Amino acid sequence: MNNFVARAASVAVLLSMSTAMASAQSMDELVAAAKKEGQLTTIALPHDWCGYGDVIEGFKAKYGLTVNELNPNAGSGDEIEAIKANKGNTGPQAPDVIDVGLSFGPAAKKDGLLAPYKVSTWDSIPDSAKDPEGYWYGDYYGVLAMGVNKDLVQESPTSFADLKDSKYANSVAIPGDPRTGNSTMMTVYGAGVAAAGKAGADAATAGISFFKDLKDNGNFVPVNGSAQNMAQGTTPILFDWDYNILAMRDKLAGNPPMDVVVPSDAVIAGVYVQAISAFAPHPDAAKLWMEYLYSDEGQIGWLKGYCHPIRFNDLAANGKVPQELIDKMPAPEGYAKAVFPSLDEQSAAKAVVAETWGQQMGAQ
């Protein structure tokens, strides 16, 4: 019996070593295959979003691949359409990978647009933030915040409700069109939660009504919120994810001075997800990109850009998060009240926004 146990233990050790070697060889083979492809095509990755500029440069420096960057300012819906439009195209307009709002992942999987792949750090990604078959997986999250130009706005609003005050005339902007951009759709959703205290379709209906009221009373500015428009005073108050607002504040470097405010009446958190196109012209480069993003290095790269990486708890538990980065992360009391809308709630809201936003706001 003892000999059997000893032999079994030896076999287990050998199998473990063999698995580790196979894994290492598999990674080596992946790197070689990706380098043979020579290129990765991304889409909708602004360099000031989540620190993506440095993340992309880190990937290029580590593996020597060219990164072809399509339409950095595209929204999640645009990314999905880019896959659909390039199913048979192996040229430079076909994205290999996408980074989209949570609700877009399951829908793209259902439409057969994604290829499954589980990164080597798969087990440290929370089950609630990934498709069990590996078709999509959470990458980072943030909460909605307001950026306020202090040269033009003396008293910063602290809530969605405050924005109806006449002192914020010609001031309030959102990142784009809520029918194609996740951050904008969630801003409309957050306004609805604040106004009606409800989720799902009801929140979307109330949110559209809120922004229609802002438009009717002259407080809404129908211009995309951006660092340039903030600096020029075109959009003195703008919404976006906290990491984008914080990066904007750093970019403007006090010209103008900015407040960053998490609305007290609705703290809405949003998870984004990564996925590989089922029609990726460079599938091995796409897998290598995912391995990089979900490595400790890639996750900390996002953290440097003020994003909350999906593996943060695992990194923190293992002492791998630099203290200076923890110290830079904002920690207002409101973060403890963050609400993560479910997929069903987001899907219901998206349907309402798609149907009625244009009618109510006069937007084509």
ABEGO torsion letter per residue (X at the ends): XAAAAAAAAAAAAAAAAAAAAAAAAAAAAAAAAAAAAGBBBBBGBBAABGGAAAAAAAAAAAAGBBBBBBGAABBAAAAAAAAAAAAABABAABBABBBBBAAAAAAAAAAGABBBBBBAAAAABBAAABBAAGABBBABBBBBBBBBBAAABABBBABAAAAABAAABGABBBAEBAAABAAAAAAAAAAAAAAAGBBEAAAAAAAAAAAAAAAAAGABBBBBBBAAAAAAGABABBBBBAAAAAAAAAAAGGOBBBBBBBBAABBBBBBBBBBBBAABABAAAAAAAAAAAABAAAAAAAAAAGBBBAAAAAAAAAGABBAAAAAABBBBAAAAABBBBBAAAAAAAAAAAAAAAAAAAGBX
